[in-house]
Amino acid sequence: MTEELEEDAFLDDEENQQDDLYEHHRLVADVGQEAIRIDKFLMKRLPNVSRSRLQAIAKAGTLFVNDKPVKSNYKVKPNDDISVVLPYPVREIKLVPENIPLEILYEDDQMVMVNKPSNMVVHPGYGNYSGTLLNALVYHFDSLPQRDDYYGRPGLVHRLDKHTTGILVVAKTENALTALAKQFHDRTSDRLYYALVWGDVEEDEGTITGNIGRSKKNRKVFQVYEDEEEYGRHAVTHYKVVERFRYVTLVQCKLETGRTHQIRVHFKHIGHPLFNDLEYGGNKILKGTTFTKYQQFINNCFKLLDGQALHAKTLGVFHPVTGEKVFFESELPEGFLKLLEKWRVYSRNT
C-alpha cells in the first residue's frame, strides 16, 4: 500500500488543483464484508486519516468504488475495489542505507535481535524519512526479505514506538520472515515489557482488556472503546507489580495481543498513565505533593527520559529453523535505571 495521506494536504485548495490524479490507496473489500459506510470502512484501514478528511475526499469526487466516484455515505459491498486518488503525486519513500550504529543482542543466519534505543523511529514514514532503525538495518545487512503487506519495510515483523526501548527481532531470510510473522499473528511469541506508571497500582497483578482504536478527536493517539464493540480491535494486557514507590509503580507487562500503543493506552484507561508519556498525559505531575522540592524532583526525573518509561525487556520466539523456543533479554537502559534509583532513594527518605 502507498504512503498514508498527508495531513497538511488540503483538497479544497483550488490553487493547488491539477488535471492529473494520483492513486494513493487501493483496497478490495473482503468477500464477507458487511455493508457499512465507506468513510467508516476507510477510517479503520488508513491510519492518520480523519473522517472529515475522507468526507472531503468524497466531496471532491476523488473517492472511487469500481472506478466510479462515490459519496461518503456509500455502503461498502463485498469485493468492492476502492481507490483514493489525490491531485498530487505520492511521495516516494526511498529507503537509504545509513551508517547508524546498532546494538546486536543475538544474530544467526535466520534472524537478528536488536536493542532499540529511545528517540528512534523503527521505519520511514510521514515526517520521518531518515535516521530510522530500518535505515540502519539495510546498511548493516544485505537483502533483507519483505512481506507484501509490509512493503518497504524489509525484515520487520513487529515495531516499537519511537521512545520505547528494548528488544526487536528482524528476519534475515524469507523463511524466517514468514515463520516469525505467523508467530506474532497467532500470538505464540512471548513479549515482556517493564513500565513505570503513575500512581500506586492497587492490585499486585491483573489483566486489562478493552478494544483499542484511534481516537475520534485526535487521530494521532488511541483509546479504549468499551461500549462500542464494533470499533477498535480486541486487546489484552497482563501485568504484575515489580516495585512500588508510593507515587509511581514499576510493573511488568505481558502482551496477549499487540496493538499500537497498547500498554500506554491500557494503563491510561485504568488511571495509571506511563511516566513521562508525552502523548497520553504522563509528562506532568499526576501524583504526589505540591511542594516545590517535589516538583523539582519530578522535573529532574523527566529529564532522564526522551519519552514514556517503557522497555521491551524479553522476547521469546520459536526459532524459524529448529522450532525450539528461544528467549532473549535486553537490560533496562541507563536512563531508566537512574530513574528507578532516584525513586528508590526518594521513597526511602520520605
Salt bridges, closest charged atoms under 4 A:
ASP39 OD2 - ARG37 NH2 2.88
ASP39 OD2 - ARG51 NE 3.12
ASP81 OD2 - ARG26 NH2 2.45
GLU107 OE2 - LYS172 NZ 2.80
ASP108 OD2 - HIS319 NE2 2.69
ASP149 OD1 - ARG147 NE 3.06
ASP161 OD1 - HIS261 NE2 3.75
ASP161 OD2 - ARG264 NH1 2.97
ASP186 OD2 - LYS182 NZ 2.47
ASP186 OD1 - HIS185 ND1 3.09
ASP190 OD1 - LYS254 NZ 3.87
ASP190 OD2 - LYS325 NZ 2.59
ASP200 OD1 - ARG244 NH1 2.58
ASP204 OD1 - ARG244 NH2 2.72
GLU226 OE2 - HIS269 NE2 3.26
GLU228 OE1 - LYS216 NZ 2.74
GLU243 OE2 - ARG344 NE 2.79
GLU256 OE1 - HIS238 NE2 2.72
ASP277 OD1 - ARG264 NH2 2.75
GLU279 OE1 - ARG264 NH2 2.50
GLU329 OE2 - LYS313 NZ 2.44
GLU334 OE2 - LYS338 NZ 3.08
GLU341 OE1 - ARG344 NH1 3.35
